[in-house]
Amino acid sequence: MPFVASAASIAGPARNAPLDYIRHGYILARMGKSERQVPLTPAVFHILLALFGQERHGYDIMQQVKSDSQGAVKMGPGTLYGSLDRMINAGLVTKGNTQDPRRIYYKLTTLGQVTLRAETERLSRLAAAARRQLGTA
């Protein structure tokens, strides 16, 4: 049974929606295809960021995540493809170019782009609050 927490800090249409705790982050319990999906797990955030602006296949996504995180995040195939399946079901990502049968390409949907921007803003506000609290603002 997943842990359900209050979502009072989520802005927009998802306000006060229940959250499911999934390993090291949160996803909405009822991932509707018309709502922003924040807060995101670190894996989902990194995948959305890697897909922003271009289609990528799985190995390319893993390499981009490694590059974006300066080697701090090394995503394995299980995490990547499990996350991608959930993201497709949630309407954040769709399959892209299918001309090469050896590789599946993925791309962001409009909802995926909106969600990435919303999560980036949420993290920015959180970091600003932390800097103020720590006296490093």
C-alpha positions, 0 to 999 in steps of 0.5 A, spaced: 500 500 500 503 506 497 504 512 502 499 517 501 501 525 503 497 531 502 499 535 496 497 542 499 504 545 496 502 543 489 500 549 484 495 549 479 489 543 477 493 538 481 492 542 488 490 537 494 490 531 490 493 525 493 500 523 492 503 516 492 510 515 494 514 511 489 521 510 492 525 516 492 520 521 490 512 522 488 507 522 483 500 523 483 496 517 484 491 519 479 495 521 473 490 524 469 492 526 462 490 533 462 494 535 469 501 537 470 504 531 474 508 535 480 512 533 484 516 528 480 521 523 481 528 524 480 528 519 474 522 522 471 525 529 472 531 527 468 528 523 463 523 529 461 529 534 461 533 529 457 527 529 452 526 537 452 527 539 445 529 533 441 527 525 440 532 520 443 532 513 444 533 509 450 541 509 450 541 516 448 537 518 454 541 514 459 547 518 456 544 525 456 542 524 464 549 522 465 551 528 462 546 533 465 547 530 472 555 531 471 555 523 472 551 523 479 545 520 476 547 513 472 540 510 470 539 503 468 535 500 463 530 498 468 529 505 471 529 508 464 524 503 461 519 502 467 519 510 468 518 511 460 512 506 460 509 510 466 510 517 463 507 514 456 501 512 460 500 519 464 501 522 457 508 526 458 511 522 453 510 519 447 513 514 442 516 518 436 520 516 430 519 509 428 523 508 422 529 504 425 526 498 428 532 497 432 531 503 436 524 506 439 525 514 440 521 518 445 519 525 445 515 530 450 508 531 449 505 538 450 503 536 457 510 533 458 513 540 457 508 543 461 510 539 467 517 539 466 517 547 466 512 546 472 517 542 476 523 546 474 519 552 477 517 548 484 524 546 485 527 553 484 522 556 489 524 550 494 531 552 493 530 559 494 527 558 500 532 553 502 537 558 501 533 564 505 533 559 511 540 557 511 542 564 510 546 563 503 541 567 499 
